[in-house]
Structures are given as C-alpha cells and as structure tokens.
Amino acid sequence: MASHSRPRPRRQPPVINPNAAGVDIGATEIYVAVSPDRADPSVRRFATVTEDLHALADWLRQCGVTTVAMESTGVYWIPLFQILEVRGVEVCLVNARHVKNVPGRKTDVQDCQWLQYLHAVGLLRGSFRPADQVCIVRTLLRHRDTLIQIAASHVQRMQKALNQMNLQLHHVISDITGVTGLAILDAILAGTRDPQALAARRDRRIKASREAIAKALVGDYRSEHLFTLRQSLAAYRHDQTLIQECDAEVEHTLHGFDARIDPAAHPLPPATTSHRKPQGNEPRFDLRGELYRLLGLDLTQVPRLNTSTVYTLFAEVGADLSKFPSPKHFASWLGLCPDNRVSGGKVLSVHTRHVKHRLARALRLAAQSLHRSHSALGAFYRRMRTRLGAAKAITATAHKLARIIYHLLASHTPYDESHFADIERAYRQRLESRLRAQAKALGFTLIAAAAVTT
C-alpha cells in the first residue's frame, strides 16, 4: 500500500511592516486595505472629499497603521499624501509599473490588498519626493512653464494672422515679440497701413534694413485677420503679465529658504559669457544669485549649464541629494543610464528607460549645446558623437553632467575645469600611443607636426 506524504506547507515571506496599509486611489473613491487582524472588514471604501480623507486617516490610526503604500496615480494622491504626512503616517509612494497585480481579475479591492501585502513583506520601494518647501517651488516652475507654452501658442496665432494677410514681418525679423515687432504690430492695429511709416518704428539694433521691413509689410489687411491678430496679441501680453506675477511669487518663495552660503563673505563668481544677462524666458530677478545662495556653489560654471537648467535642478530635486546613495542612483532615477535586460545569460537590451523627467530633458539640452564648446566636456561630447551617434552621445553627456552635479553638491566644492582637462590630456596620450603602435605595425613612423616644422 503506497503511502501518501502530507503536502509541505507553503512558506510565506516574513512580515517586515506589520503596521502597513495599502491604498488604491481613484478620481472619486479610495479603497484602503489593512492587515486582516486589525479590522473586520479589512478593506474599506472612502470618497475623495476632504471630510472622508480625514475619516480615512482616523480609521488608519484606530487600526494602528504607521506606514501606507499608495500608487502615484496622476495628481489624485496629493491631497491624501499631505493629510497622512501631517498626521505622522509614513507614506510610501510607489510607481504603478512596479506594483502590477497578479494575473486574473482586476478590482480596486484586490489592488489595495496587493499593495498592503507587498508593503507588509517589504517588497516596495518609495519614489523620490523632495521636501515640501521644494515642492512649492516645483509647482510654481511647472505652472510657469505652462504659461510660457501658452504664450508661445499665441505667438504662433499672430504669425498665422500675418501669413493670411501676406505680411512677411516674422520672416524679416527674428522675433515679432521684440521691441521692433511689438511696435509695428501696435501701429498696424492702430490703423497705420503705410509700409514706410511702419518700418520707421524699426529699432536701431535690429539687423534687417528699413527697406526690407517696409517691403515685407505690403499685404492685404483684412478685418477678420486683424481681429484675430488683436486678440492673440492681447492674450500674449496677458500671459506675460501672469509670468511676471509668477516670477514675483518664485522670488518671494526662494527668500524663505535657508542659505547654504553667505554671498557677502563668499561673493558670487564672475559670470561666464553666456550668463551675463537673462536668457530667453528666464526670470528677470537675480535668479543666479539666489541659486548660488541656496545651493552653496555656482553650478553655472559648469559648461553649458545655464540658470534655467540649475533652477530646474533645484525645483525638481532641491539642494540635498542625500536620498540618492551614489551618482549611479541619481543617474538611474533620471533615466540617463543603460537599463540592462538579461535573460538566460544573454543581454536582451541595454536601452535607457523611457522616463519623462524635466531635469533629464534639461540636461539633454545642455549636453546637445556642447557641440561647439571648447571645454573638456565639449571634447567628450564630440568624441561620443563620433563613436555612438548624436542621440546616444547626448544621453552619455547628460549622464556625465548628472554625475558632475551630484559630486559638486555632495562635496560642496566648486567646478574645476582643470580636473577634466587632465582627463582629456590622458585620453589624448592614450590615443597617440595607439596611433604610434598602429603606424609601427604598418611600417611607418609617426612624427609630430611641430617636429616636422622645425
């Protein structure tokens, strides 16, 4: 008679966070799950109004919950996150891609229970979120970027109205929202039609000649296109007023941060050529000086890092990068390093992750502008472009910029170009040795150009 052994019990992972809860957030309702031994039923549903959010926090306190895991879904998580943070509950904000439910039927109840289980056994890792004071600056920066995009759309509508009237002003001058462009547009909307009279409003600093501007202003001034031009110009100026108000609020908010350096004792270093005056849509107050006071060093000394890029860094991360253990973690968070996929001993993919990050985009723009730079970073970008192509070279150089920023902020030391110049010099020596070896193998002797001249 065959004996049947009793099936071995399934081993469960040890519970690391016994006071954990899971939250599934939606637009109109929230599902919360706690450990089954804390409440019956262990899953409750709450509405998203503020009164119910406070009731949710009270129920978690009654259940003895001290840490909560929730998905970062849109912006719906922000009110609950802030209420729980004030109540002293540790909130683990996780990426929705990292907590996909097990295969099968998907419901909100199962999602919150799955979050609670993963958090209880310590399998979740919270996303980075800067300090609350930095989040205020980040909100203002993102709102300001939206205003700039809206203003740019109004400029496009002005250009469309000019095209429909066959007025080629925006093809003669580079910016119709400059001094000359706005003066001519105001004169057109005031009733002036004489091309010579309109061209007389040309600013002396503009490169286009008066005759070229007058020739471009001969067109068909139709009433419907003048109406759209008038409204687009008014909307553009209104957006500029809102941007100025936003800049004033940003300046007031930055004054509330503690300084990391005293500018009176350690003055701001001289500006490089590209940072002597505000560029493009940069705020008109002394943003570079404020960032120097808050960061403790002037990051604009790094080639092609302008004030806007450093401001994006401060608004998205802050001055403290201690939550990132190393520059590798910082670059990985930005999505600027290879995302290796290995299976069966084979490398399936090394492409970078698709991350939509404002700071990563700003660093890529800075890396792309290094193409004509005579610095060591410029030489590195050109070398990578030759070896990898433009797209990968931009990512590799942005990766290097991220590591430089991390080291500068972690060590509180200013940027020193000589260090990277030494690295570039060592690379040239290795390249020369390799060329000499290749020439010798082919039966040639490599002679320096200076030696040939003498």
Wavefront OBJ file of the C-alpha trace (Angstrom):
o trace
v 0.000 0.000 0.000
v 1.511 3.239 -1.143
v 1.918 5.900 1.449
v 0.961 9.469 0.577
v 3.058 12.119 2.233
v 1.316 15.223 3.513
v 1.998 18.274 1.302
v 4.508 20.624 2.833
v 3.044 23.930 3.952
v 3.772 26.862 1.670
v 6.376 29.150 3.156
v 5.311 32.782 3.395
v 7.742 35.720 3.346
v 8.336 37.234 6.774
v 6.274 40.282 7.639
v 8.563 43.287 7.953
v 5.951 46.044 8.252
v 3.094 44.628 10.369
v 1.513 48.092 10.658
v 1.256 48.548 6.881
v -1.752 49.507 4.809
v -2.395 49.672 1.055
v -4.352 52.395 -0.723
v -5.805 52.314 -4.232
v -6.663 55.858 -5.311
v -9.195 56.857 -7.933
v -10.826 60.089 -9.021
v -13.994 59.648 -6.914
v -13.266 56.813 -4.473
v -10.405 55.322 -2.497
v -10.032 51.718 -1.328
v -7.904 51.047 1.771
v -6.719 47.641 2.996
v -5.160 46.839 6.372
v -3.995 43.580 7.869
v -6.957 41.180 8.443
v -6.163 41.022 12.180
v -6.565 44.812 12.551
v -10.161 45.291 11.380
v -13.189 43.410 10.111
v -13.726 44.007 7.282
v -10.114 44.757 6.459
v -10.977 46.733 3.319
v -12.979 49.958 3.364
v -14.047 52.438 0.706
v -13.901 56.200 1.138
v -14.879 59.117 -1.048
v -12.260 61.637 -2.172
v -13.772 64.696 -0.475
v -11.684 66.226 2.301
v -14.036 65.084 5.085
v -13.714 61.454 4.001
v -9.936 61.771 3.690
v -9.744 62.808 7.354
v -12.080 59.905 8.240
v -9.699 57.588 6.363
v -6.751 58.900 8.379
v -8.725 58.395 11.624
v -9.557 54.790 10.689
v -5.898 54.046 9.942
v -4.935 55.401 13.353
v -7.579 53.188 15.016
v -6.096 50.178 13.197
v -2.585 51.045 14.412
v -1.254 51.731 10.917
v 2.027 53.648 10.811
v 3.015 53.248 7.150
v 0.946 53.335 3.976
v 1.712 52.358 0.376
v -0.106 54.115 -2.451
v 0.300 54.393 -6.197
v 1.306 57.696 -7.750
v -1.746 57.978 -9.994
v -1.974 61.371 -11.698
v -2.423 64.064 -9.043
v -5.190 62.295 -7.108
v -2.741 61.070 -4.470
v -1.520 64.526 -3.435
v -4.365 65.552 -1.018
v -4.295 62.230 0.828
v -0.491 62.211 0.888
v -0.402 65.626 2.521
v -3.062 64.731 5.123
v -1.308 61.495 6.103
v 2.064 63.266 6.219
v 0.680 65.843 8.653
v -0.783 63.005 10.783
v 2.695 61.462 11.085
v 1.990 58.429 8.900
v 4.911 57.307 6.727
v 3.747 57.251 3.104
v 5.477 55.026 0.558
v 4.677 56.476 -2.852
v 5.310 53.748 -5.428
v 5.405 53.626 -9.202
v 2.316 51.958 -10.669
v 4.523 49.969 -13.082
v 6.285 48.307 -10.137
v 3.170 47.001 -8.370
v 1.197 45.333 -11.126
v -1.319 42.881 -9.709
v -1.101 39.136 -10.150
v -2.771 37.765 -13.311
v -6.503 37.358 -13.101
v -9.477 39.538 -12.371
v -8.542 43.126 -11.546
v -10.574 45.052 -8.974
v -9.875 48.006 -6.722
v -10.248 45.760 -3.669
v -7.608 43.341 -4.933
v -5.295 46.226 -5.861
v -5.283 47.725 -2.379
v -4.883 44.261 -0.774
v -1.965 43.534 -3.091
v -0.325 46.832 -2.148
v -0.823 46.083 1.547
v 0.731 42.630 1.187
v 3.747 43.826 -0.780
v 4.349 46.647 1.678
v 3.955 44.362 4.686
v 6.638 41.966 3.432
v 8.975 44.822 2.486
v 8.892 44.442 -1.293
v 8.055 48.062 -2.113
v 10.418 50.971 -2.561
v 9.135 54.501 -2.340
v 9.600 57.029 -5.122
v 11.677 60.122 -4.516
v 9.759 63.188 -3.405
v 11.598 66.382 -2.415
v 10.902 68.360 0.717
v 7.575 70.147 0.939
v 9.231 73.558 0.614
v 10.915 72.443 -2.608
v 7.593 71.088 -3.893
v 6.200 74.633 -3.693
v 8.959 75.884 -5.999
v 8.418 72.906 -8.288
v 4.702 73.697 -8.607
v 5.473 77.321 -9.467
v 8.099 76.288 -12.031
v 5.776 73.869 -13.780
v 2.979 76.442 -13.807
v 5.379 78.995 -15.275
v 6.414 76.543 -17.994
v 2.747 76.070 -18.870
v 2.276 79.848 -19.144
v 5.292 80.071 -21.465
v 3.856 77.333 -23.683
v 0.504 79.117 -23.823
v 2.235 82.392 -24.701
v 4.148 80.611 -27.475
v 0.861 79.337 -28.932
v -0.438 82.928 -29.080
v 2.717 83.975 -30.941
v 2.028 81.227 -33.475
v -1.510 82.543 -33.936
v -0.117 86.030 -34.542
v 2.206 84.628 -37.171
v -0.712 82.799 -38.761
v -2.735 86.018 -38.972
v 0.236 87.795 -40.557
v 0.627 84.983 -43.093
v -3.027 85.170 -44.031
v -2.599 88.891 -44.723
v 0.665 88.141 -46.598
v 2.658 90.285 -44.171
v 6.112 88.692 -44.038
v 7.260 90.542 -40.927
v 8.129 87.373 -38.992
v 10.356 86.282 -41.891
v 12.355 89.517 -41.812
v 12.870 89.943 -38.073
v 13.683 87.017 -35.805
v 11.169 87.812 -33.044
v 7.870 89.614 -33.566
v 7.506 89.940 -29.788
v 10.660 92.053 -29.550
v 10.838 95.841 -29.426
v 10.526 96.314 -33.201
v 7.899 93.602 -33.711
v 5.547 94.815 -30.978
v 5.897 98.444 -32.074
v 4.939 97.550 -35.658
v 2.047 95.313 -34.550
v 0.668 98.067 -32.317
v 0.869 100.537 -35.206
v -0.923 98.103 -37.541
v -3.721 97.575 -35.038
v -3.924 101.332 -34.516
v -4.723 101.782 -38.222
v -1.342 102.523 -39.830
v -1.020 100.914 -43.268
v 1.870 102.827 -44.861
v 4.829 100.386 -45.070
v 7.394 103.171 -44.747
v 5.691 104.573 -41.651
v 5.586 101.090 -40.119
v 9.216 100.402 -40.984
v 10.191 103.708 -39.326
v 9.421 102.040 -35.986
v 12.419 99.779 -36.507
v 14.796 99.663 -33.529
v 18.355 100.697 -34.344
v 19.748 97.393 -33.022
v 17.836 95.204 -35.462
v 19.779 93.702 -38.348
v 17.063 93.924 -41.010
v 17.139 97.115 -43.044
v 14.291 99.606 -43.134
v 13.672 98.863 -46.825
v 13.411 95.107 -46.206
v 10.914 95.629 -43.388
v 8.826 98.022 -45.494
v 8.748 95.539 -48.379
v 7.560 92.770 -46.029
v 4.684 94.912 -44.724
v 2.851 95.224 -48.052
v -0.174 92.946 -47.832
v -3.940 92.524 -47.669
v -5.166 93.983 -44.366
v -8.443 92.097 -43.980
v -10.650 92.869 -40.998
v -11.107 89.274 -39.789
v -7.367 88.634 -39.679
v -6.751 91.934 -37.923
v -9.324 90.865 -35.318
v -7.556 87.564 -34.630
v -4.207 89.368 -34.546
v -5.554 91.854 -31.991
v -6.917 89.131 -29.709
v -3.781 86.987 -29.978
v -1.572 89.965 -29.119
v -3.777 90.837 -26.132
v -3.666 87.216 -24.917
v 0.118 87.150 -25.309
v 0.536 90.307 -23.233
v -1.822 88.940 -20.595
v 0.298 85.797 -20.359
v 3.411 87.940 -19.967
v 1.753 89.687 -17.027
v 0.940 86.328 -15.448
v 4.536 85.176 -15.950
v 5.830 88.308 -14.218
v 3.463 87.683 -11.290
v 4.682 84.073 -11.158
v 8.302 85.299 -11.089
v 7.484 87.588 -8.171
v 5.956 84.643 -6.284
v 9.012 82.490 -7.049
v 11.353 85.198 -5.773
v 9.303 85.548 -2.586
v 9.312 81.761 -2.052
v 13.064 81.449 -2.582
v 13.690 84.114 0.063
v 12.116 81.727 2.602
v 14.829 79.055 2.162
v 17.816 78.831 4.462
v 21.063 79.930 2.824
v 23.914 77.459 2.437
v 26.466 80.217 1.848
v 26.786 83.879 2.718
v 27.219 85.849 -0.535
v 28.728 88.735 1.448
v 31.539 86.550 2.781
v 31.865 84.426 -0.374
v 30.850 86.532 -3.390
v 29.261 85.029 -6.453
v 31.930 84.051 -9.035
v 32.074 86.126 -12.228
v 29.542 85.063 -14.805
v 30.627 83.303 -17.942
v 29.883 84.894 -21.314
v 26.580 83.077 -21.758
v 25.235 84.001 -18.302
v 25.837 87.748 -18.100
v 22.213 88.615 -18.777
v 18.900 86.709 -18.565
v 18.433 84.340 -21.486
v 15.141 83.993 -23.319
v 12.322 83.228 -20.877
v 14.448 83.319 -17.709
v 13.062 85.313 -14.751
v 14.146 88.935 -14.642
v 15.245 88.957 -10.998
v 18.680 87.765 -9.851
v 17.870 84.061 -10.042
v 21.515 83.071 -10.451
v 22.426 84.827 -7.201
v 19.515 83.178 -5.372
v 20.515 79.720 -6.581
v 24.098 80.378 -5.521
v 22.877 81.277 -2.026
v 20.642 78.185 -1.775
v 22.982 75.600 -3.323
v 26.225 76.924 -1.830
v 28.042 76.967 -5.174
v 27.577 78.323 -8.680
v 26.634 75.443 -10.972
v 26.537 77.757 -13.982
v 30.345 77.490 -14.033
v 29.841 74.010 -15.491
v 29.952 74.409 -19.298
v 26.509 74.928 -20.844
v 24.610 74.755 -17.544
v 22.602 77.965 -17.641
v 20.443 79.478 -14.923
v 17.265 77.806 -16.203
v 18.864 74.353 -16.021
v 20.104 74.928 -12.467
v 16.680 76.288 -11.488
v 15.063 73.126 -12.873
v 17.506 71.061 -10.816
v 16.649 72.924 -7.615
v 12.893 72.798 -8.250
v 12.822 69.076 -9.084
v 15.341 67.780 -6.530
v 16.381 70.536 -4.132
v 19.796 71.214 -2.697
v 20.076 67.897 -0.812
v 20.857 64.765 -2.819
v 21.477 62.552 0.201
v 18.461 60.369 -0.633
v 20.453 59.078 -3.591
v 23.241 56.838 -2.219
v 25.534 57.409 -5.192
v 25.701 59.218 -8.532
v 24.687 55.934 -10.160
v 21.370 56.007 -8.318
v 20.867 59.650 -9.267
v 21.527 58.943 -12.963
v 19.258 55.890 -12.856
v 16.444 57.955 -11.351
v 16.827 60.408 -14.239
v 16.777 57.568 -16.782
v 20.187 58.511 -18.178
v 21.948 55.163 -17.759
v 21.516 51.788 -19.524
v 18.641 49.615 -18.353
v 20.189 46.191 -18.768
v 17.808 43.336 -19.542
v 19.489 39.935 -19.165
v 17.833 36.541 -19.523
v 19.445 33.148 -19.935
v 22.894 34.678 -19.878
v 22.065 36.865 -22.885
v 21.812 40.642 -22.882
v 18.391 41.370 -24.363
v 18.502 45.147 -24.188
v 20.650 47.955 -22.814
v 18.455 50.865 -23.853
v 17.699 53.578 -21.347
v 14.286 53.594 -19.709
v 11.596 55.827 -21.179
v 11.449 58.413 -18.412
v 9.655 61.747 -18.797
v 11.660 63.932 -16.463
v 12.087 67.704 -16.684
v 15.595 67.632 -15.256
v 16.704 64.866 -17.633
v 15.331 66.855 -20.557
v 17.152 69.980 -19.377
v 20.427 68.056 -19.054
v 19.994 66.624 -22.545
v 19.519 70.136 -23.943
v 22.659 71.267 -22.124
v 24.560 68.259 -23.488
v 23.438 68.980 -27.042
v 24.673 72.584 -26.774
v 28.216 71.309 -26.006
v 28.769 70.525 -29.682
v 30.842 73.685 -30.275
v 32.187 74.084 -26.756
v 35.990 74.226 -26.381
v 35.819 72.724 -22.890
v 36.709 69.176 -21.895
v 33.015 68.333 -21.771
v 32.661 69.581 -25.326
v 35.507 67.305 -26.426
v 33.826 64.398 -24.611
v 30.523 65.048 -26.408
v 32.193 65.207 -29.830
v 34.114 62.002 -29.099
v 30.918 60.208 -28.082
v 29.097 61.589 -31.123
v 31.753 60.119 -33.410
v 31.614 56.762 -31.679
v 27.908 56.370 -30.843
v 25.976 58.856 -32.935
v 24.181 62.048 -31.933
v 21.303 60.597 -29.865
v 23.410 58.296 -27.703
v 26.109 60.949 -27.344
v 23.560 63.382 -25.925
v 22.418 60.811 -23.366
v 26.001 59.873 -22.429
v 26.971 63.521 -21.963
v 23.801 64.241 -19.963
v 24.761 61.260 -17.789
v 28.193 62.791 -17.203
v 26.617 66.165 -16.346
v 24.341 64.462 -13.810
v 27.322 62.769 -12.141
v 29.238 66.070 -12.063
v 26.287 67.826 -10.438
v 25.961 65.057 -7.851
v 29.652 65.223 -6.895
v 29.647 69.033 -6.712
v 26.590 69.173 -4.458
v 27.716 66.229 -2.309
v 31.224 67.581 -1.744
v 30.291 71.300 -1.760
v 33.243 72.078 -3.992
v 33.145 74.440 -6.995
v 33.596 73.202 -10.530
v 37.236 72.850 -11.591
v 37.838 72.611 -15.327
v 41.475 71.596 -14.805
v 40.420 68.193 -13.419
v 38.584 67.335 -16.635
v 41.386 68.850 -18.693
v 43.772 66.330 -17.106
v 41.401 63.520 -18.074
v 41.252 64.837 -21.631
v 45.050 65.094 -21.754
v 45.401 61.485 -20.598
v 42.936 60.401 -23.304
v 44.989 62.190 -25.986
v 48.148 60.470 -24.728
v 46.461 57.067 -24.964
v 45.213 57.931 -28.445
v 48.705 58.997 -29.534
v 50.246 55.774 -28.198
v 47.661 53.717 -30.062
v 48.318 55.619 -33.300
v 52.068 55.147 -32.933
v 51.595 51.418 -32.388
v 49.343 51.150 -35.457
v 51.817 53.133 -37.592
v 54.695 50.930 -36.438
v 52.740 47.794 -37.246
v 52.267 49.113 -40.798
v 55.937 50.010 -41.160
v 55.587 53.752 -40.699
v 56.963 56.192 -38.138
v 54.644 58.772 -36.624
v 56.255 62.215 -36.326
v 54.662 65.192 -34.588
v 53.774 68.190 -36.762
v 55.954 70.509 -34.634
v 58.984 68.273 -35.201
v 58.398 68.297 -38.957
v 58.198 72.128 -38.991
v 61.474 72.565 -37.145
l 1 2 3 4 5 6 7 8 9 10 11 12 13 14 15 16 17 18 19 20 21 22 23 24 25 26 27 28 29 30 31 32 33 34 35 36 37 38 39 40 41 42 43 44 45 46 47 48 49 50 51 52 53 54 55 56 57 58 59 60 61 62 63 64 65 66 67 68 69 70 71 72 73 74 75 76 77 78 79 80 81 82 83 84 85 86 87 88 89 90 91 92 93 94 95 96 97 98 99 100 101 102 103 104 105 106 107 108 109 110 111 112 113 114 115 116 117 118 119 120 121 122 123 124 125 126 127 128 129 130 131 132 133 134 135 136 137 138 139 140 141 142 143 144 145 146 147 148 149 150 151 152 153 154 155 156 157 158 159 160 161 162 163 164 165 166 167 168 169 170 171 172 173 174 175 176 177 178 179 180 181 182 183 184 185 186 187 188 189 190 191 192 193 194 195 196 197 198 199 200 201 202 203 204 205 206 207 208 209 210 211 212 213 214 215 216 217 218 219 220 221 222 223 224 225 226 227 228 229 230 231 232 233 234 235 236 237 238 239 240 241 242 243 244 245 246 247 248 249 250 251 252 253 254 255 256 257 258 259 260 261 262 263 264 265 266 267 268 269 270 271 272 273 274 275 276 277 278 279 280 281 282 283 284 285 286 287 288 289 290 291 292 293 294 295 296 297 298 299 300 301 302 303 304 305 306 307 308 309 310 311 312 313 314 315 316 317 318 319 320 321 322 323 324 325 326 327 328 329 330 331 332 333 334 335 336 337 338 339 340 341 342 343 344 345 346 347 348 349 350 351 352 353 354 355 356 357 358 359 360 361 362 363 364 365 366 367 368 369 370 371 372 373 374 375 376 377 378 379 380 381 382 383 384 385 386 387 388 389 390 391 392 393 394 395 396 397 398 399 400 401 402 403 404 405 406 407 408 409 410 411 412 413 414 415 416 417 418 419 420 421 422 423 424 425 426 427 428 429 430 431 432 433 434 435 436 437 438 439 440 441 442 443 444 445 446 447 448 449 450 451 452 453 454
